[in-house]
Every structure is written in structure tokens, then in C-alpha cells.
Amino acid sequence: MTSTVPNAIEHADEQQPPITMFGPDFPYAYDDFLAHPAGLGQIPATAHGTEVAVIGGGLSGVVAAYELMKMGLKPVVYEADRIGGRLRTVGFDGCDPSLTAEMGAMRFPPSSTALQHYIDLVGLETRAFPNPLAEATPSTVVDLKGESHYAETLDDLPQVYRDVAEAWAKCLEEGADFSDMNRALRERDVPRIREIWAKLVEKLDNQTFYGFLCDSEAFKSFRHREIFGQVGFGTGGWDTDFPNSILEILRVVYTEADDHHRGIVGGSQQLPLRLWEREPEKIVHWPHGTSLKSLHLDGEPRPAVTRLNRTAGNRITVTDADGDIRTYRAAIFTAQSWMLLSKIACDDSLFPIDHWTAIERTHYMESSKLFVPVDRPFWLDKDEVTGRDVMSMTLTDRMTRGTYLLDDGPDRPAVICLSYTWCDDSLKWLPLSANERMEVMLKSLGEIYPKVDIRKHVIGNPVTVSWENEPYFMGAFKANLPGHYRYQRRLFTHFMQERLPEDKRGIFLAGDDISWTAGWAEGAVQTALNAVWGVMHHLGGETDATNPGPGDLYEEIAPVELPED
């Protein structure tokens, strides 16, 4: 067992298809849509070469631009910082270039099947990520209240941890129809998915994650709830999510998004960078050899957007940091939505007032990481007395919270993520420099591993990030609070613009925080594909009858609509 979430894969028939992250809110098979030989759709020849603004060069923006280019449109990508967004891979000054740190997304579940389509498309490799108690993790240490426990599997931990795992399984089964939903998702039984989820949305939209635990007889013990918050399931502790809507957590566990993770060899930022340079084999209007890079002057995206407004003919006019003003028939906004409230001057007429309210209510999680390069994976050395690894993947209630050990072989330099934290735990690091953070982290880990001198293995300066302090992000990822379902529904369904007044059409929202699965790159891909369908439809195009897009099937799979009164 690799986590404390009930794992359907262990009990399922091996012939069953894998869970995908299309999820319960909008059970559309994006992986099938992408794999179909008919492609994603076509636009009238009269629209070929039409410029479409794509604001944000993260994964969502690059995927959207890539697919629009293949249809014969001319995406004009604007990026304030660097291509990749929160797929940000950095190196260490003066160290081997193969040593990298994933400042944003670093682990991806097999259920991210649309994401996997693009990983495969650009020829990237993945390997198992060393989460706590995962098969790829040699050992894990759980250190709570000054007491440490060494484990290679869950069964190596004291009985109370197994009790907590069992309590979580019971809680999910009794309060959220876990097995039934898991089965329906695996079988892609859309009517059943919608039936189960509609009841749960109505019942649980106002409930926090913590309240859901407290309502369960299985978690009547505060001690069990405390341990669960600090150790959690899959990736580790989840107490920073306790104030969030339980619906956010159910989406994760239903789709097995927090288990069996893979990392991208060489770094996740390679994915958007390779898509930027890729020359599609099948492309309309443009000559073979065309890429997003070749469609942009000097191969670079346009700079940051400073103003968005509507102009005559219901066009979208974009002003960038160079003072350049361009007008488009359509635009896709993929940056974090708070940018529309702060960094970019916007006309109120861009969106209906209910959508502005939803943007303003978006709740972001803070997150910080710090990495150091080391000379070798010394943690695999054995303690002469105990025979155990001298250091392990570590979950603790100390300041570091989660420490990950990342290597590329026993004789090569390696990397330690000394600390990965969220929310309040992240804010504790915010005033400190990278070196100050490292000192606190080494002190905490030294109390857990008094025999290990981590410092002597460090071969370069630390690198760190606090996403809440990044000027073009202001947070790591969206996480809905109780009562936010209606807001999220408005943002996710924004691509269905025939439902909007005519003077509110033409600009499409996409990106991680528009999706139902924020915090996972799959959501960025899915909403990009929704926006591509929206732009295609807006410009008079259509999908092939044999491969209906998300908008074509909308009436059958639309998210549950809760009453507003």
C-alpha cells in the first residue's frame, strides 16, 4: 500500500481501463478527443491565418496555441515572465546542468491522460516519483511530536497509522460513495457519475474537508484527525487543506490524482518548451515546418499584457508592456485570474458581472519549496547499528513538513527538496531568504537525523520559491472554499459562449484555476482544449461528426447547476 487513500487499482480487474481525470463534474473523455484521427476540428478557409491572442505562456496557453495553429489560425502568445508558467524547472549555479529543481509541478498521476498525450507527443520520459511510502521510495520517516518512525511500507508504522488509514477509507465510503463513484469513473458510466455527483454536490458544497472528517464516526478521535492532517494520503499531510471544500478533495481521490505519481525526466518545463518548438505533421494552412516559435518574431512571445478592452465590432484589444496595441476577433486568457483584477487594466465589459464575482472570489493556496544540490544520494548509506537508510523521505510536524530525496543513480550528484509546504506553513517562510530558509531546515532535519551531516554534502546554493510572492501568480493554485461550487462552475463553463450576451463573447478563460482539478497540470490541458473548441466555434468552425468536442456534448455532461436563490 503506497498511501492511506483506498486504492481501487489494487482491487480492480487488470483489464479495466485506468481512471482518468475527466472527473465527476464534467465527465468528458479528453484523451479520446485528442487521440481521434479526425483531429479537434476545423475552421472555414476564410478564417485561416486569423490572429488569436493567447495570454499566458504556461502549459494551458501553449497547448491552446499549438492546437489553434494546427487548425490554421495564428496564435499570438503573450508571456510576462517565461514559457512554462508553473511548470518551472531551474538549475543550480555552478553545478552539473543535469541537476534541476522543480519549482512548480513536479509529479503527475497516470490519471492525467490528456497531459500524457502531450508528454508522449514531444517524446518525454517519466519515472516514478518518490512520494511517502511509494514503491519508488526506499524508506519514509514520519516524525510527529518529537517521535520518529521508520517505514518502508505502511505496515511498518505503528498501529495507529493503520487505524487512521482505515478511518479515511470508511469516511470516504460512508460519506462520499467512494467505491460506487470509482467504479463509475473507471467504466466511464456518465449517467451514474452524474447521478452520484449531483447528490454529493448538493449535500457537501457547504462543507469543509475538516467538517467532513468530523461528521464521520470513523474520525471521532481528535488524535486520528490530527495524525491524518499531518500524514494524510498520497503526497503527505493535508491539514493545510482542512478549510477547503470537501468537494475539492473528493475530486482528487475519485480520480486517483494523488497516487502512483510520475516525474518528468529532465524537468517538467521541457513540455511547454518542446511544444513551443514542435512542428506538427498535420497542419492546416501553414507550411510544413511551422511552429509556434516560427510564428513569433525572433521566436519569442509578446511581452506582458497591461490592458484588455473591447472595441468596435466586439473585438478584443490587447495592449502589451512594449506599448503595442493589437485587436483580435478572439482571445484566450490562461494566466491566473487574479491578474485581471490587479496587473492588467480591464474593461468591466469583458465579462458578465457574475463572472467577475467568481474571479474575485477565487481562493489560492500559498506554496513554497527549497532545493539544494548534493554530491551524491548519501541517504542510501546504511546505518551501521540499525541497518536502515541513514535518511529517508520525511513527513514531519516541524517547519520543513515534507522533505523529498531525488537522485539519478548512486554515483551521480543528487537533489534534496528540503521543504515543500502550503498555506500557513508556506507563509512562515515568506520573510526569509533562501539561505535563511536552508539554515532553519537543516536545523529541523538535524533533530530528526542527529547522525547525519547534510551540510557537508551540499555542493551549491539553494534555490527557492514562494508562489504567493511571485508577481504574475500571487499564489500556487486555486482551491475552492465551501460554497464556491457555483463560482467555479461559471468559470469552467465560460467557453460555452452562446449562453452569454453577444457583447460578452470572444474572450475565453482557460488555465489551471478555471478547471475542476486545480493544482494538477491536467486541468490546465483540459481547459485549454475547452477554449480551443470555443474559439473554433466562435469563428464558425466545427468538429468532425465522429469526434464531438466538449462543447458539442455539453448538454449531456454539463456540470451540476445549483440554485442561486
N, C-alpha and C positions, 0 to 999 in steps of 0.2 A: 504494500500500500504506500503510495507516494504522497498522500495528503489526507487531511481529515474530512474532505468532501466525499460523499458516497460516489464511487466511480463506476458508472454504468458500463464502461468499456471492459471492466474486469468480469462482468456478469453477462455480457452480451454475446450473442452468436457472432463468431468471427466473420460470417458472410454479410452481416448487416453493414449498410453504408455508415460512414463516420458522421457524427454530429457536425453540423455546420453552424456558423454564427449568423445565419439569416435571422434566427431568434424568434421569439413569440410575438413581438409587436408587429412585424411586417414579414411574414414567412414567404419571402420571395427567394428563389434559388439563383443567387447571383453567379455562383460557379457554373451552373448550366448555361446561363445567359452568355457568359464570357467564352465558354468552350464551343458554342454552336458555330458551325461553319458559315452560317449566313451573316455573321457579324452582328454588331449592335444596332444597325440601322443605316439609313441613307437620307440625304437631303437633296432637294431639287438642284439640278445642274446650275440653275440661275443663282443659287446661293453659294456655289463653290468659290472659295477664296475669301468669303466674308470674314472679317476680323471679329473675334470674340475675346473680350477681356477676361483673363483668369487671374484673380487677385489672390496671391499667396502661392509660393513655390514649394510648399510641403508635399507630402505624398498625395493628398487629395487633389491639389492643384495640378500636379504633374500628371497624375492618372487622367484627370479630366482633359487636360490639354492634349495629351497623347491620343486619346480616343477621338477628340474633336478633329485633330489633324488627320487621322486616318479616314474620317468622313469627308474630307475635302475642305474643311474650314481652316482659318488661320488663327490659332490661339496666340494671344499676346499676353505673356505671363509677366506679372509684376511681383517682385520679391524684395522685401525691405532688408533682409539680412543675408541668408544663404539658402540655396536649394536644399530641401530636406525637411525643414520645419523641425518637428520633434523627433525625426529620425536624424539625430546629430551624432556623428562619430568623430572623435578627436584623438590626436596623438599626444605624445609626451615629448617636450623639447629635449633634444639631445639623445633620445632613445631610439631603438630599433623601430622603423616605421610600421612593423607588423604589430607592435604593441598599441592597442587602441582602447578607448573607453566609450561606452555608450551612454551619452548624457541624457538621452530620452528613451525611446522604445528600445528594449534590449532582449525581449523574449516574446515569442509568438506561438499561440496554440495551433495544433493541427486543424482545429475547427475554423480557423481563418482561411477558408478555402478560396475566396476571391483574392485575398492578399497573396496566397500561394501561387495563384495563376501568374501574377506578375513576377514573383520571385523566380519561378521556373522560366518565364519568358526571357528574362535577362541573364539567365544562367548562373544564378547564385546558389551556393550550397548552404545548408543548415546543419546544425548539430545540437544534440540535447543540451539544454540549459540546466546548470546545477542549482535548482531550487531546493529548499529544505526537504530532506528525506526522499528526494527523487532518485531514480535508479542511476542517473549520471553523477550523483553527489556521493563521494566516498563516505563522508560522515557528516553529521549535523550535531551541533551543541545547542541545547536550549538552556538558557541561563536566566532564571527568574528569581527575584528577591534574594540574590546572592548565592543561589544554589544552582549548580550546573549539572546537566545530564547529557551524556554522550550517547549517540544513537546512529546506527546505520539503517534501521527501519523503525517504523512506529512502535513495533513490538518491543524494542529495546528501551523505550521510555517507561517511566512509572505508570502504574495502572490508571492514575487519574487522567492522564493524557488520552488513553484509550477510552475512558469514560466520556471525556469531552468530545472525542470523535463520534462516539455512538450517540451522544446527545444531539450533535449537529445533524446527524443522519435522521434521527427521529423527528427533530424540529422541522426539517425540510419536508419529510414525508407527510407529517400531520398537518402542517400549516400551509404547504405550497404544492401538494400533489406531485412531488418530485418524480417518482417513478413513471407516473402516467404522462407527464409532460416530456420527460426524457425519451420515453418510447415514441410519443407522437412526433417529436422533432426528428428522431432517428429514422422513422418511417415516412417523414415528410407528409404527415397526415394533417393538411391545413385546416379542415373543418374542426378536428379535435383540438389542435393547437389553439385555435381562436376561441373555442368553447371554454377551455380551461382558463386561458389567459383573461378573457373578458370578466370572468367572475373574480379572479385574483386582483385585477386592476381596480375594480370597483371596491373590493374588500380592503386592499392594502395600500392604496395610493397615499393615504394619510399616515402611514405607519413608518417609523424609523426602523433601521436594522436592529438597534438595541431593543426597541419595544417589541419587535417580533420575537427576539430571543426570550424576553421576559414573559411574554404571553404563553410560552411553551412550558409545559410541565417538565420536559426533559432538561430545561435550563433554570429550574427553580433555585439552584445553588448559585449564589453570587461568585463563589470561588471558581466554579466551572465557567461562568461568563467571563470572569477576569482572565483566566487562562486562555480561553478561546480568543479573546480580544488580542492577547499578546502573541499567541502562536498561530491561531487561525487555520486556514486551509490553503493548499496550493503554494502560494508565494510567501506565506508567513502571516504575521499579525494583521488583523483587520479592525482593531479598535478605533483607528482614525476614521473608519467608515461608519462607525456606530450612529452618528447623527443623520446619515443619508437615508434616502428612501430604500426600503427593503426591496422594492422592485428592481433597483439597480443591481443588487446582489443576486437576485434570482436570475436575472439575465445572464450573469456570469456563470452560475452553477449549472443552469439548464443546458447551456451550450458548451460546458466543459472548457470554458475560456481560461480557467486558472490552473490547468493541468497539462502535463505532457509537453511542456514548452520547448521550443527550439530557438537557438540564436543563429543569426546570420554570420557565416564565416567571413571575416574581414570587415564587418561592420554594416549596420542597417542602412546607413546613408548611401551606400552603394546602389540601393534600389532606385530611389528617385534620380540619382545622378546617371545611372545607366539608362533609365527610361528617357531622360533628357537628351541623351546622345543616340538613342536607338533609331535605326532606320527600318520602319516596318516593311515586311514583304508585301502585304496587301494594303494599298493606299489609293485613295481616290483623288483625282485632280492634280496632286503634286507628283513630280517626277520621282522615280525610284532613287533612293539615296537621300531623300528628305528626312530631316529630324527636327525635333523641337529646337535644338541648338542652331541648326542651319536657318531656321525661320526667324531667328532673332539677331539683331545687329551685334557683331563681334561675338556671337554665341552666348550672350548674357541676357538675363531677363531685364525688363524695365525696372527702375528703382521703386521705392516705397510709394504707395498711393497716399495722397494727402487730402484729396477731396473726391466725393462721389455725388453727382446730382443728375436729375432728369432734365432733358432738354426736349425741344420740339420734336414731334413725331414719336414720342415715348421712347426716346433713345437714352442710353446711359452714358454720361460723360465723366471721364476719369482724368484727374489731374495728378501728376506724379511729382516726386521730390525735385526733379530737374525743371519743373515748371511746364513740362509738356502736357498739352491738353488734347485728348482724343475722344471721339464719340463712337459708340458701338450700338449695334442692334441688340446685342445680348452680352451679358457679363455673368461670371460665376465668382462668388466671394467665398473663399475657402479658409481665410485666416480666422483666428479666434474671434468670436462675435463681439467681444468687448471692445475690439479695435474700432468698431463702428460707433461706439459711444465716446471714445477718448482720442485716439490717434488720428482718426480720419474725420474731416468735416463732411457731414452728410445732410442731405435734404430729408426732411420728415417724409416727403412723398415717396421715398424709395420703397418703403414697406407699409403695409397696413398697421394701424396703431396696436392691434393685438400682437403682431409680430415684434414690434418694438418693445412691448411689455415683456414678451418672452425672452428677448435678447437681454434686456436689463436684468431679468430675474435669474439668468444663467449663473449657476454656482460652480466655481472652480476649486479644485483641490490644489493645495501647495505641495511641492515635492522638491527634495534636494538629494544630491549624490556627491560623493567624493571618492576619487580613484587614485591609487598610487601604483607606479611600476616597481616590480621587484625582480631580483636577479634570477629566481627560479621558483617553482612551486614547492617551497620548503615545507608547506603544510602536510605534504605526503610523507615526510620523515616520520618514523615511528618512535614513540616514547619508549625508552629502554625499560621502564618499570611496568607500564601498563600494556605496551604493545599497540596502543592506539595511535591514530594520526595526531601529530602534535598540535594541529589547529584544524578547525572544521568550519563549514558553513555555519553561521551563528545567528540565532534569534535570541534577543535579549530585551529586557525592560530598561537597560541602560541607554544612554544617549544615542548610541550607534544604531540600535534596533535591528537592522539587518545587515550582515556582512557576507559578501559573496566572493568566492575564490575562483579565479578564471585563468586557465592555463592552456597552452598549446603543445603540451608534451613535457616530459620530465627534465629535459636538458635545455629548455628554452626559457627566456625571460617570461614573466607572467604579470598578471594584474590583479590587484585586490580592490574590490569596491568596499572600502572601509565602512561606509554607511549609506543606506538608502532609506529615506524617511518621507513621511507625508504629513500634511496639515500642521497641527500644533508642533509636532516633532520636527518638522521642517523649519518652522518659524524660529525655533530655538537656535538654529544655525545661522540665521539670516545676517546678524550683525558681524559675524566672524569672517576673517579672511580664510583663504584656502589653507594656509599653514596653521592658523589658529584652530581651525576645524580639525586638521590632522592631529594636532597635539592632544586635543580632548579625546579624539577617537582612539589614539594609541594608548592613552591612559586607561580608558574603559576596557579595551581589549586586553590590556596588560593585567587587569584584575581578574579577567576570565582565564587567561593563559599566562600565569606568572613565570613559567619556564621559557617562554618564547620571546625572543628579542626581534620583534617585527622590524623595528627601525633599521637594524643592521643590514636587512635585505633590500631596503628601499634604494632605488638607483636613479630616481628623478623626482622632479617637483610634482606635487599633487595637482590634479585638475578637479574643478567642482562646478556645480550649477545649482542655483535656486530658481526654479521656473517662475515663481511668483515675482521675482525681481528682474526677469527678462522683459525688456521694454515692448517687445512685439508679441508677448504671450500673456504676462500677468497672471500666470497660473499654469499648472501642468495639464490638467484635463477636467472636463465637466463631470460633475456628479450631482444628480438631482437630489434635492431635499424633498421631504414629504409634501405632497400637494403640487408638485411640479410636473406631473404627467401631462397635463393639458398644455403647458408651455412647450414641453419637448415635442409633443405631437404637432403643434403649429409649425415649429422649426423644421422637423423632419419632412412634413408633407408640403413644404413650401414649393417643391418642384412641380406640384400639380397646379399650375397657374390658371387653368381655365376656371378655377373656383374663385379667383381673385378679380377685382375690378380691372378693367383693361389698362388703366393708368398706373397699376401696381405690378405690372408684368415686366419681364425682360431681364431682371437680375435674379440670380438663383443662389441660394445658400447651400453650402456643402462644407465638408470637413468633419473632423473628429467630434466636435461639440454639437454638431447638428444630428449626429447619429444616436441610435439607441444603445450603442455599445462603446461609449466614450472611454478613453483610456486604452483602447485596442486599435491597432492600425487598420484592422478590418473595417471598422466603422468609417474611417476616412475614405477607404476604397468604395464602400457601398454608396455613400452619399455622393461621391464623385460620379458614379455611374447613374444615380438618380438625376443629377444635374445635367449630365450629357444627354440623357433622354429628354429632359425638359428643354434644353437648348435646341435639340433636333426638332422637337415638336413645335417649338416657338417659331422656328424658321421654315416650317412647312414640311418637315421630313417625317419619316415613319419607319417603324421596324418591319422586318420580314415577317410574314404571317406565321412562319414556322418557329419564330423565336421572339415571342412577345416580350416587351420590356417591362420594367417595374410600373410605369405609368399605364401601360395597356391593361395590366391585370389589377390595377389599383382597387377597383370596386370589390373584387373578390378577397383581397388581402389587406385592406386598409386598416390602420391601427384603430383599436377600440376608441370610440368617442364618448367621453364622459360629459354629462350635462353641465352647462355653465351656470345655471341658476340654482 
